[in-house]
Every structure is written in C-alpha cells, then in structure tokens.
Amino acid sequence: MALPAMPMALAGRADLAVYAMLGSFTTTFGRNLPYARRARVLALAAVAMTACVGGGSALAAWAEPAGGGAGAAVVVAATAVVAGLAKLACDAARLSGLGAVLLLFSFAVAANSSSTTADVLPHTALAASGAAVAWVLAVSGRLVHPDRPQRLAVAAALRELADLLDLQATTGTAYDSGLPRHRATAAVLQAYRTLGRVPPTAADAVRGDRDGTCLRLADLAWSLLIGIARRPSDDPTGLARSLRAQVRLLVSRRRRDPGLLPELALLSALARDDTGPDPAPPAPTTRRAAELRAAELLTGGRSAETHASVLLVPALRMVLGTGLAGGAALLLGLGHGYWAAVSAAAVLHSVNVRTATQRAVQRTLGTVVGLALALGVLAAHPEPVVLVLVIVLLEFLLEYVVARNYGLGVVFLTPLALLLTDLAADSPAEALVQDRALSCVLGMGIALVCALLVVHDRAAVRAQRALAACTDAADRAEHALAEGPQASFPLVQTRLAAAVVELREADDAAAGELWPAEMDPTELAAAEQRAYRLLDRIVRPPGRS
C-alpha cells in the first residue's frame, strides 16, 4: 500500500493515492495458498480490483451521483449488483476473509467520487499499479522460502494432532472427542490439499526422503490420525511434545529445510516398514485415475450441484441487503451513504444467520472504538503524507488482527475507511464520524432483517446430504473391512475422512440458519463417531495378510 501511494502523496496528489491503495487490497486474497496457485488467484483478484475501481470511476463520471437524483439511485443499484457478484465469486472460489467486502468497498469509493471522463483512465491505471505491486510482493517470498505455505499447512496439521494426543493422554479416548478430532482431520486433509498431493494410495509407491520433508510429515500425521485409537502411543504427551518441536522447525524462517526430528524420523520409517511389501508399480493411467479420484474426495465431499445451490441465496442476501441499505441512506440524505451498503455487506458476508448476528455485535463495538480513534487522528489535522502513513499502519494492524478477532479488525477498519475518504476529498471530521456512525447502524440493521427474512433450506439440504454421504462412506468402509485387506483401503480412508469433515461443517452451517435441518442430533453424533471408529480400524495396508 505504501509503495504506490507515497510517491503520489509526496507529489501533492494525495487524492489520487487513494486509488493506488484500493488496488493494493489485492493482497487480502489467498495469502495462505502455495505460491504457484497464489500467483494465479492474485492475478485474477488484481484484475477484479482494477475493474471495480475503473468501473466505479466510469459510472461516477456518467451518473454524477454527487448531484443526487437518478444518478445516485443508479450507483446504489450498481453497488448492490457488484456486492452480489463479489460474494458469489469469492464463495465459488472458496476464498475466505474480507475479499468480497473490499471489492465492494473499492467500487463504492470510486463510484461515489467526483470523477470526470478524463479521470477514469488515470484512476484505473493507479489501481492497476497498486494491484501489480501487491502481486509482486505477495509472490516474492517464493525466492526466499518457496515452500513456506506448505510448511505452515503441515505445521497446522501437526499442531492440531498434538492437541488431540494431549486430549488422548488426559481422557484416554480420541475417536469420539468431537471438535478436536474434527479439527485434526480437517487440518491434515488441508495440508494435503496445500501440498497438491493426496494421502498414500495403492497407486503410490512407498513415499520416502525423495518426496520431501513436508510430504513425509503429512503422511506421518495421516498415519497417526487414522490409528490414534487402535494404536495408541505409549507416551502421547511425549509424542505431542515432539510434534510441537517439529512445528517450531517448520515455521522457523532460519532454515530452508526443516528436516525431521530423530524420533519423528524413526516413526516415519516404522510407518513405512509397517506397510509391508511395496505394491507393484501401477500403470500410469491407473495411478492417474487413483490420484484424480482421491483429489476429488479431498474437496470436501460436496458435488458441484450441491455447492452451486449453496452459493445463490447468500449472494441474493448480499444484493438485497446492500441495495436496501444504500437506498435507505440515499432517501435519508446521509453523506457517504455507500458506507451503509458496505456495513450491510460486512454483516452478510458471514456464513449464516447466527454468525451474521455475532458479526453485527462485534462490528457495533468495534465501530465505537474505531470512531474515537478516527476522531483523534482527524482532530490533529495531519499532512497528506502523514495521513498516508497512518492509513498504511491501520491497514497493517487490520490484516494482523482480523483473522484472530473480527471485532478487533473493525477497530482499525473504521478509521481506515474514514481516513481514505478524507484523503480523497477533505471533509469536516465531525461530519465524517457522524455519517459513519449513522450509516453503520442503518446498514447493520437492514442486514440483520435481510438475514432473517431470506430464509432457505440450502444449508439444511447440505447437512442432510452430508449425513447420507458419511453413512454411505461408512458402509463402504465396513464392506471393505469384511472383505479383508485390499488395495481399496487407502481410497476408502480418504473418502471417509473427507465425508466426516464435511458432515460437521455442514451441520455447523445448518445450525445457524432459521430453517431447521430436521435431523436428530444423536443420529449425527452417532454417524460421526462411527466414521472415526472405522477410520481407526482401516489400518491394515494392502499386501498384508
């Protein structure tokens, strides 16, 4: 954000620096992805962010919303459409975070400016430059730590597994431990997705040192996870301690190759030895088919049809909420009325009604503190260059804390939005704070009403299908066990693990909606426990009698 904006501020055009900063929001997308995929995702995000700024500036030049009337109404309608499309695209790509809200914010700032036709191209170019700088910096880590995203994903899996082992040491059980077991399973599957690999299948030769430390650790985590109840460690606390020591090596920036701790290297070797004779190398087509099938299973167990159906209603909620909030702000004559639309979008960006309500409460508290912070900064009347530096600092603090607590993120997001607006067009501090407070209350209130009114059964259907899929995967696992050790065991394990993770996630999503899933909680808990028990039983590898 600082690199493309500071030259403009130093040149006395701080009002133009805003558009470069908006392009810099590209970095909010895909920060935990491997660098190859991150480069592709950020390239698309950079195009989208630039298009939002360019399209908003063009719309402002044509509609002239500052004059009110039909032009302002057109901008409100366009803002709602952009909000829905951004929500739909981010959900379809499974990009978490505030990506959709920031796309909307970039469009809204540009669309509510006093742009002329001559300004459209410079504004677009500045946004593109900010996005380009963001892209370069976001992928430059590959030159220093090319495998850092993979190491962090594997470290997260080992950390969750260590927590599960501590629980086993305390309670003596692990397969029916609910959320901790779910988190460990989901983290291990996510590590494989980040590595671009799958758990070992019959189509794999035994994987060893040549496959890399991260993959060996992922395979070790998988082996420990599926056998945590059947083959309990003699010293689970000590093993957990070793796993956490390995995590420290993985997350350290001082070593390019984290290596394996001696005790984990021994465990890894024992796990490989326990697989029995190496299977015959499969034909390339057979191996590829198995990899594709396992990769499909790792996506979470949802069909494309089910996933598409889940996307539409949240996007509709977003369109309705932002449109009504922006329209109400326009009718009430609020200055910077687009803030109401952005506030509504921030609430409706949540998964379901329950989390939307939680976000509204957090946003209210965070906004109060953030407004006080913004008023203090504006009261000092900082120079444009200082204002740019303060905005950069606020953006850093926002990105650092928002993943930990949304309410804390809003504390820095609120003054960030106000100061960006003040940088683009100098306004009285009291008027900015008053507009922000009123718009925030209006937007959140309308968003909650929309969340309550737009009730649908998609989350309930997803939960029912997840339960059916988990039951089917468990039935297949029992059938495989009845037939004895066979080559299909690894794929059965992968299918069952993905299904049980999706079951809990679907149930959590459905629990926050007003439309009941009409499922017996005891049936769901029994299905989850049955799946984990079966995972712990399917440990006999192919080729062993």
C-alpha positions as CSV (number, residue, x, y, z in Angstrom):
1,M,0.0,0.0,0.0
2,A,2.8,2.4,0.8
3,L,4.9,1.9,-2.3
4,P,2.4,3.0,-4.9
5,A,0.7,5.6,-2.7
6,M,3.7,7.6,-1.2
7,P,5.0,8.9,-4.5
8,M,1.6,10.4,-5.2
9,A,1.3,11.9,-1.7
10,L,4.8,13.4,-1.9
11,A,3.9,14.9,-5.3
12,G,1.0,16.7,-3.7
13,R,-1.7,14.5,-5.2
14,A,-2.8,12.6,-2.1
15,D,-6.3,12.4,-3.5
16,L,-5.1,10.1,-6.3
17,A,-3.1,8.0,-3.9
18,V,-6.4,6.5,-2.7
19,Y,-6.9,4.7,-6.0
20,A,-3.5,3.1,-5.8
21,M,-4.3,2.0,-2.2
22,L,-7.5,0.4,-3.3
23,G,-5.6,-1.7,-5.9
24,S,-3.3,-2.8,-3.1
25,F,-6.2,-4.5,-1.3
26,T,-5.3,-7.4,-3.8
27,T,-3.1,-8.8,-1.1
28,T,-6.1,-9.8,1.0
29,F,-6.8,-12.7,-1.3
30,G,-5.2,-16.2,-1.0
31,R,-2.4,-15.4,1.5
32,N,-2.1,-19.0,2.6
33,L,-2.1,-20.6,-0.8
34,P,1.1,-22.1,-2.3
35,Y,2.9,-19.6,-4.4
36,A,2.0,-21.1,-7.8
37,R,-1.7,-21.0,-7.1
38,R,-1.4,-17.7,-5.2
39,A,0.1,-16.1,-8.3
40,R,-3.0,-17.2,-10.3
41,V,-5.5,-16.2,-7.7
42,L,-3.9,-12.8,-7.1
43,A,-3.7,-12.1,-10.8
44,L,-7.5,-12.6,-11.1
45,A,-8.0,-10.6,-7.9
46,A,-5.8,-7.8,-9.3
47,V,-7.9,-7.7,-12.5
48,A,-11.2,-7.7,-10.4
49,M,-10.0,-4.9,-8.1
50,T,-8.8,-2.8,-11.0
51,A,-12.1,-3.4,-12.8
52,C,-14.0,-2.3,-9.7
53,V,-12.1,0.9,-9.5
54,G,-12.2,1.6,-13.2
55,G,-15.9,0.7,-13.5
56,G,-16.8,2.7,-10.5
57,S,-14.9,5.8,-11.8
58,A,-16.6,5.4,-15.2
59,L,-20.0,5.1,-13.5
60,A,-19.3,8.2,-11.4
61,A,-18.3,10.2,-14.5
62,W,-21.5,9.2,-16.3
63,A,-24.1,9.2,-13.5
64,E,-22.7,12.1,-11.4
65,P,-24.1,10.7,-8.1
66,A,-23.0,13.7,-6.1
67,G,-25.9,15.6,-7.6
68,G,-28.4,13.1,-6.2
69,G,-31.5,12.0,-8.2
70,A,-31.5,9.2,-10.7
71,G,-27.7,9.2,-10.9
72,A,-27.3,8.4,-7.3
73,A,-30.0,5.7,-7.5
74,V,-28.2,4.1,-10.4
75,V,-25.0,4.0,-8.3
76,V,-26.9,2.4,-5.4
77,A,-28.3,-0.3,-7.7
78,A,-24.9,-1.0,-9.3
79,T,-23.3,-1.2,-5.9
80,A,-25.8,-3.9,-4.9
81,V,-25.1,-5.9,-8.1
82,V,-21.3,-5.7,-7.6
83,A,-21.7,-6.8,-4.0
84,G,-23.7,-9.9,-5.0
85,L,-21.3,-10.8,-7.8
86,A,-18.3,-10.4,-5.5
87,K,-19.9,-12.6,-2.8
88,L,-20.8,-15.2,-5.4
89,A,-17.3,-15.3,-6.9
90,C,-15.4,-15.4,-3.6
91,D,-17.7,-18.2,-2.3
92,A,-17.4,-20.2,-5.5
93,A,-13.6,-19.9,-5.3
94,R,-13.8,-20.7,-1.5
95,L,-11.8,-17.6,-0.7
96,S,-12.3,-16.7,2.9
97,G,-11.7,-13.3,4.6
98,L,-13.0,-9.9,3.6
99,G,-12.3,-10.2,-0.1
100,A,-15.9,-9.6,-1.3
101,V,-16.3,-6.6,1.1
102,L,-13.1,-5.0,-0.1
103,L,-14.1,-5.5,-3.8
104,L,-17.3,-3.7,-3.0
105,F,-15.6,-1.0,-1.0
106,S,-13.2,-0.3,-3.9
107,F,-16.1,0.0,-6.3
108,A,-18.2,2.1,-4.0
109,V,-15.4,4.6,-3.2
110,A,-14.7,5.1,-7.0
111,A,-18.4,5.2,-7.9
112,N,-19.2,7.9,-5.3
113,S,-16.3,10.1,-6.2
114,S,-16.4,13.3,-8.3
115,S,-14.7,11.7,-11.3
116,T,-14.9,13.1,-14.8
117,T,-14.4,11.3,-18.0
118,A,-10.8,12.4,-18.1
119,D,-10.2,10.8,-14.7
120,V,-11.3,7.3,-15.5
121,L,-8.1,6.1,-17.2
122,P,-5.7,7.6,-14.5
123,H,-7.8,6.1,-11.7
124,T,-7.8,2.7,-13.4
125,A,-4.1,2.9,-14.1
126,L,-3.3,3.8,-10.4
127,A,-5.4,0.9,-9.2
128,A,-3.6,-1.4,-11.6
129,S,-0.2,-0.2,-10.4
130,G,-1.3,-0.8,-6.7
131,A,-2.5,-4.2,-7.6
132,A,0.7,-5.0,-9.6
133,V,2.9,-4.0,-6.6
134,A,0.7,-6.1,-4.3
135,W,1.0,-9.1,-6.7
136,V,4.8,-8.8,-6.9
137,L,5.3,-8.5,-3.1
138,A,2.8,-11.4,-2.4
139,V,4.7,-13.9,-4.5
140,S,8.2,-12.6,-3.9
141,G,8.5,-14.9,-0.9
142,R,9.0,-17.7,-3.3
143,L,12.5,-16.5,-3.9
144,V,13.4,-16.9,-0.2
145,H,11.1,-19.6,1.2
146,P,9.5,-21.4,-1.8
147,D,7.8,-24.0,0.4
148,R,6.7,-21.8,3.3
149,P,2.9,-22.1,2.6
150,Q,3.2,-25.9,2.6
151,R,5.3,-25.9,5.7
152,L,2.7,-23.7,7.5
153,A,-0.1,-26.0,6.4
154,V,1.7,-29.1,7.6
155,A,2.7,-27.3,10.9
156,A,-1.0,-26.5,11.5
157,A,-1.9,-30.2,11.0
158,L,0.8,-31.3,13.4
159,R,-0.3,-28.7,16.0
160,E,-3.9,-30.0,15.9
161,L,-2.7,-33.6,16.1
162,A,-0.6,-32.7,19.1
163,D,-3.7,-31.2,20.8
164,L,-5.5,-34.4,20.0
165,L,-2.8,-36.5,21.6
166,D,-2.9,-34.3,24.7
167,L,-6.6,-35.0,24.9
168,Q,-6.0,-38.7,24.5
169,A,-3.5,-38.6,27.3
170,T,-6.0,-36.8,29.5
171,T,-9.2,-38.7,28.7
172,G,-7.9,-42.0,27.4
173,T,-10.0,-41.6,24.2
174,A,-9.7,-39.8,20.9
175,Y,-12.1,-41.3,18.4
176,D,-15.2,-39.7,20.0
177,S,-13.6,-36.4,21.0
178,G,-15.8,-34.3,18.7
179,L,-14.4,-31.0,17.7
180,P,-10.7,-31.7,18.4
181,R,-10.8,-34.8,16.3
182,H,-12.6,-32.9,13.5
183,R,-10.1,-30.1,13.6
184,A,-7.2,-32.5,13.4
185,T,-8.7,-34.4,10.5
186,A,-9.6,-31.2,8.6
187,A,-6.1,-29.8,9.1
188,V,-4.4,-33.0,7.8
189,L,-6.6,-33.0,4.7
190,Q,-5.9,-29.3,4.2
191,A,-2.2,-30.0,4.4
192,Y,-2.5,-32.5,1.6
193,R,-4.5,-30.0,-0.4
194,T,-1.8,-27.4,0.1
195,L,0.9,-29.8,-0.9
196,G,-1.1,-30.7,-4.0
197,R,-0.9,-34.4,-3.1
198,V,-3.3,-37.0,-1.5
199,P,-2.9,-39.5,1.3
200,P,-0.9,-42.6,0.2
201,T,-3.0,-44.8,-2.0
202,A,-2.4,-48.2,-3.6
203,A,-1.3,-46.3,-6.7
204,D,1.6,-44.8,-4.8
205,A,5.0,-46.4,-4.3
206,V,6.1,-46.1,-0.7
207,R,7.0,-42.4,-0.2
208,G,10.3,-41.6,1.4
209,D,13.0,-39.0,1.7
210,R,12.9,-38.1,-2.0
211,D,9.4,-36.8,-1.7
212,G,10.3,-34.1,0.7
213,T,10.1,-33.5,4.5
214,C,6.6,-31.8,4.3
215,L,5.0,-34.8,2.5
216,R,6.7,-37.3,4.9
217,L,5.3,-35.3,7.8
218,A,1.9,-35.2,6.3
219,D,2.0,-39.0,5.7
220,L,3.1,-39.4,9.3
221,A,0.3,-37.2,10.6
222,W,-2.2,-39.2,8.5
223,S,-0.9,-42.5,9.8
224,L,-1.1,-41.3,13.4
225,L,-4.6,-39.8,12.8
226,I,-6.3,-42.8,11.4
227,G,-4.7,-45.1,14.0
228,I,-4.9,-42.9,17.1
229,A,-7.4,-45.1,18.9
230,R,-6.3,-48.6,17.6
231,R,-2.6,-48.0,18.0
232,P,-2.3,-45.5,21.0
233,S,1.1,-44.2,21.7
234,D,2.8,-45.4,24.9
235,D,3.7,-41.8,25.6
236,P,1.1,-39.5,23.9
237,T,2.3,-36.5,25.8
238,G,5.9,-37.0,24.7
239,L,4.8,-37.6,21.1
240,A,2.7,-34.4,21.3
241,R,5.8,-32.5,22.6
242,S,7.9,-33.9,19.7
243,L,5.2,-32.8,17.2
244,R,5.2,-29.3,18.6
245,A,9.0,-29.2,18.4
246,Q,8.7,-30.2,14.7
247,V,6.2,-27.4,14.3
248,R,8.8,-24.9,15.6
249,L,11.2,-26.1,13.0
250,L,8.6,-25.9,10.2
251,V,7.6,-22.3,11.0
252,S,11.1,-21.1,11.6
253,R,12.4,-18.7,8.9
254,R,16.1,-19.5,9.6
255,R,16.2,-22.9,7.9
256,R,15.3,-23.7,4.3
257,D,14.9,-27.4,5.1
258,P,13.2,-28.1,8.5
259,G,14.3,-31.8,8.5
260,L,12.7,-34.4,10.7
261,L,13.4,-34.7,14.4
262,P,15.1,-38.0,15.1
263,E,12.1,-39.5,17.0
264,L,9.7,-38.5,14.2
265,A,12.1,-39.8,11.5
266,L,12.1,-43.1,13.3
267,L,8.3,-43.1,13.5
268,S,8.1,-42.2,9.8
269,A,10.5,-45.1,9.0
270,L,8.4,-47.5,11.1
271,A,5.2,-46.4,9.4
272,R,6.8,-47.1,6.0
273,D,8.1,-50.5,7.2
274,D,4.7,-51.4,8.5
275,T,3.2,-51.1,5.1
276,G,4.6,-54.5,4.1
277,P,6.0,-55.3,0.7
278,D,5.8,-52.4,-1.8
279,P,2.9,-52.7,-4.2
280,A,3.7,-53.3,-7.8
281,P,4.1,-50.1,-9.7
282,P,0.7,-49.4,-11.3
283,A,0.1,-48.4,-14.9
284,P,0.3,-44.7,-15.4
285,T,-3.4,-44.5,-16.3
286,T,-4.3,-46.4,-13.2
287,R,-2.2,-44.2,-11.0
288,R,-3.5,-41.1,-12.5
289,A,-7.1,-42.2,-12.1
290,A,-6.5,-43.1,-8.5
291,E,-4.9,-39.6,-7.8
292,L,-7.8,-37.8,-9.5
293,R,-10.3,-39.9,-7.5
294,A,-8.5,-39.2,-4.2
295,A,-8.1,-35.5,-5.1
296,E,-11.9,-35.3,-5.8
297,L,-12.5,-36.8,-2.4
298,L,-10.3,-34.2,-0.7
299,T,-12.6,-31.4,-2.0
300,G,-14.9,-32.0,0.9
301,G,-17.5,-34.4,-0.4
302,R,-19.8,-31.9,-2.0
303,S,-21.0,-32.3,-5.5
304,A,-20.8,-29.4,-7.9
305,E,-24.6,-29.2,-8.0
306,T,-24.8,-29.0,-4.2
307,H,-22.0,-26.4,-4.0
308,A,-23.7,-24.2,-6.7
309,S,-27.0,-24.3,-4.9
310,V,-25.5,-23.2,-1.6
311,L,-23.9,-20.1,-3.3
312,L,-27.0,-18.5,-4.7
313,V,-29.0,-17.5,-1.6
314,P,-26.1,-15.8,0.2
315,A,-25.4,-13.8,-2.9
316,L,-29.1,-12.8,-3.1
317,R,-29.0,-11.8,0.6
318,M,-26.0,-9.6,-0.3
319,V,-27.7,-7.9,-3.2
320,L,-30.9,-7.3,-1.2
321,G,-29.1,-6.1,1.9
322,T,-26.7,-3.7,0.2
323,G,-29.3,-2.4,-2.1
324,L,-31.8,-1.6,0.6
325,A,-29.1,-0.1,2.9
326,G,-27.8,2.1,0.1
327,G,-31.3,3.1,-0.9
328,A,-32.3,3.9,2.6
329,A,-29.2,6.1,3.1
330,L,-30.0,7.9,-0.1
331,L,-33.6,8.6,1.0
332,L,-32.4,9.8,4.4
333,G,-29.9,12.1,2.8
334,L,-26.9,10.7,4.6
335,G,-23.5,11.8,3.4
336,H,-21.3,9.0,2.2
337,G,-24.3,6.8,2.1
338,Y,-22.4,3.9,0.5
339,W,-21.0,3.2,3.9
340,A,-24.4,1.8,4.8
341,A,-24.1,-0.7,1.9
342,V,-20.6,-1.7,2.9
343,S,-21.7,-2.2,6.6
344,A,-24.5,-4.4,5.4
345,A,-22.1,-6.4,3.2
346,A,-19.7,-6.9,6.1
347,V,-22.5,-8.4,8.2
348,L,-24.0,-10.5,5.3
349,H,-20.6,-11.8,4.3
350,S,-20.9,-14.3,7.2
351,V,-21.9,-17.9,6.7
352,N,-25.3,-17.9,8.3
353,V,-27.8,-16.0,10.5
354,R,-26.0,-16.9,13.7
355,T,-22.6,-15.7,12.6
356,A,-24.2,-12.6,10.9
357,T,-25.7,-11.7,14.3
358,Q,-22.3,-12.2,16.0
359,R,-20.6,-10.0,13.4
360,A,-23.2,-7.3,13.9
361,V,-22.5,-7.2,17.6
362,Q,-18.7,-7.2,17.1
363,R,-19.0,-4.6,14.4
364,T,-21.0,-2.3,16.7
365,L,-18.4,-2.5,19.5
366,G,-15.5,-2.2,17.1
367,T,-17.0,0.8,15.3
368,V,-17.5,2.7,18.5
369,V,-13.8,2.4,19.4
370,G,-12.7,2.9,15.8
371,L,-14.7,6.2,15.5
372,A,-13.0,7.5,18.6
373,L,-9.6,6.6,17.1
374,A,-10.5,8.2,13.8
375,L,-11.7,11.4,15.5
376,G,-8.4,11.6,17.4
377,V,-6.4,11.3,14.1
378,L,-8.6,13.8,12.2
379,A,-8.5,16.3,15.1
380,A,-4.7,16.5,14.7
381,H,-5.2,17.7,11.0
382,P,-2.2,15.6,9.7
383,E,-0.5,16.4,6.5
384,P,-1.3,14.2,3.5
385,V,2.0,12.3,3.7
386,V,1.4,11.6,7.4
387,L,-2.1,10.6,6.7
388,V,-0.9,8.1,4.1
389,L,1.5,6.6,6.7
390,V,-1.3,6.4,9.3
391,I,-3.5,4.6,6.7
392,V,-0.7,2.1,6.0
393,L,-0.3,1.5,9.7
394,L,-4.0,0.9,10.2
395,E,-4.1,-1.5,7.2
396,F,-1.2,-3.5,8.7
397,L,-3.0,-3.7,12.1
398,L,-6.3,-4.7,10.4
399,E,-4.7,-7.5,8.5
400,Y,-2.8,-8.7,11.6
401,V,-5.8,-8.9,13.9
402,V,-8.8,-9.5,11.8
403,A,-8.1,-13.2,11.4
404,R,-7.9,-13.6,15.2
405,N,-11.0,-11.4,16.1
406,Y,-13.4,-9.7,13.7
407,G,-14.3,-7.1,16.3
408,L,-10.7,-6.0,16.8
409,G,-10.3,-5.8,13.0
410,V,-13.3,-3.4,12.8
411,V,-11.5,-1.1,15.4
412,F,-8.9,-0.5,12.7
413,L,-11.1,-0.9,9.6
414,T,-13.4,2.0,10.7
415,P,-10.7,4.7,10.9
416,L,-9.1,3.3,7.8
417,A,-12.3,3.8,5.8
418,L,-12.8,7.3,7.2
419,L,-9.2,8.4,6.5
420,L,-9.3,7.1,3.0
421,T,-12.4,9.1,2.4
422,D,-10.8,12.2,3.9
423,L,-7.7,11.7,1.8
424,A,-9.8,11.5,-1.4
425,A,-11.9,14.6,-0.5
426,D,-11.2,16.7,2.6
427,S,-14.3,16.8,4.9
428,P,-15.0,18.0,8.4
429,A,-14.1,15.4,11.0
430,E,-17.4,15.7,12.8
431,A,-19.4,15.1,9.6
432,L,-17.4,12.1,8.7
433,V,-17.8,10.5,12.1
434,Q,-21.5,11.2,12.2
435,D,-22.0,9.8,8.7
436,R,-20.1,6.7,9.6
437,A,-22.0,6.1,12.8
438,L,-25.4,6.5,11.2
439,S,-24.6,4.5,8.1
440,C,-23.1,1.7,10.2
441,V,-26.2,1.4,12.3
442,L,-28.5,1.6,9.3
443,G,-26.5,-0.9,7.3
444,M,-26.3,-3.5,10.1
445,G,-30.0,-3.2,11.0
446,I,-31.1,-3.8,7.4
447,A,-28.5,-6.6,7.0
448,L,-29.9,-8.4,10.0
449,V,-33.5,-8.0,8.8
450,C,-32.5,-9.5,5.4
451,A,-30.7,-12.3,7.1
452,L,-33.8,-13.2,9.0
453,L,-36.2,-12.8,6.0
454,V,-34.2,-14.6,3.3
455,V,-34.5,-18.0,5.0
456,H,-33.8,-21.0,2.8
457,D,-33.3,-24.7,3.1
458,R,-30.0,-25.0,1.3
459,A,-27.9,-25.4,4.5
460,A,-30.4,-28.0,5.7
461,V,-30.2,-29.9,2.4
462,R,-26.4,-29.7,2.6
463,A,-26.5,-31.2,6.1
464,Q,-28.8,-34.0,5.1
465,R,-26.7,-34.8,2.0
466,A,-23.6,-34.8,4.1
467,L,-25.1,-37.2,6.6
468,A,-26.1,-39.5,3.7
469,A,-22.7,-39.3,2.2
470,C,-21.0,-40.0,5.5
471,T,-23.3,-43.0,6.1
472,D,-22.5,-44.3,2.6
473,A,-18.8,-43.9,3.1
474,A,-19.0,-45.7,6.4
475,D,-21.0,-48.6,4.8
476,R,-18.3,-48.9,2.1
477,A,-15.6,-49.0,4.8
478,E,-17.4,-51.8,6.7
479,H,-17.8,-53.7,3.4
480,A,-14.1,-53.3,2.7
481,L,-13.2,-54.5,6.2
482,A,-15.4,-57.5,5.7
483,E,-13.6,-58.5,2.6
484,G,-10.2,-58.2,4.3
485,P,-7.1,-56.2,3.4
486,Q,-7.3,-54.9,-0.2
487,A,-6.0,-52.2,-2.4
488,S,-9.0,-50.0,-2.0
489,F,-8.3,-49.4,1.7
490,P,-6.5,-46.0,1.2
491,L,-9.2,-44.6,-1.0
492,V,-11.9,-45.8,1.4
493,Q,-10.0,-44.0,4.2
494,T,-9.7,-40.7,2.2
495,R,-13.4,-40.8,1.2
496,L,-14.5,-41.5,4.8
497,A,-12.2,-38.7,6.3
498,A,-13.5,-36.1,3.8
499,A,-17.1,-37.1,4.4
500,V,-16.9,-36.9,8.2
501,V,-15.2,-33.5,8.0
502,E,-17.9,-32.2,5.6
503,L,-20.6,-33.6,7.9
504,R,-19.6,-31.4,10.9
505,E,-19.1,-28.4,8.7
506,A,-22.5,-28.8,7.1
507,D,-24.1,-29.3,10.5
508,D,-22.4,-26.1,11.9
509,A,-23.7,-24.1,8.9
510,A,-27.2,-25.5,9.2
511,A,-27.3,-24.9,13.0
512,G,-27.0,-21.1,12.4
513,E,-30.0,-20.9,10.0
514,L,-33.6,-20.5,10.9
515,W,-34.7,-23.3,8.5
516,P,-34.3,-26.5,10.6
517,A,-32.3,-29.4,9.2
518,E,-34.8,-31.8,10.8
519,M,-32.0,-34.2,11.8
520,D,-31.7,-36.0,15.1
521,P,-28.6,-34.7,16.8
522,T,-27.9,-38.1,18.3
523,E,-28.1,-39.6,14.7
524,L,-25.5,-37.1,13.5
525,A,-23.2,-37.7,16.5
526,A,-23.5,-41.5,16.1
527,A,-22.6,-41.2,12.4
528,E,-19.6,-39.1,13.2
529,Q,-18.4,-41.4,15.9
530,R,-19.0,-44.4,13.7
531,A,-16.9,-42.8,10.9
532,Y,-14.0,-42.2,13.3
533,R,-14.1,-45.7,14.7
534,L,-13.9,-47.1,11.2
535,L,-11.0,-44.8,10.3
536,D,-9.2,-46.2,13.3
537,R,-9.9,-49.8,12.1
538,I,-8.9,-49.4,8.5
539,V,-5.2,-49.6,9.2
540,R,-4.2,-52.8,7.6
541,P,-2.4,-51.9,4.4
542,P,-2.7,-53.5,1.0
543,G,-0.4,-56.5,0.6
544,R,-0.6,-57.6,4.3
545,S,-2.4,-60.7,5.4
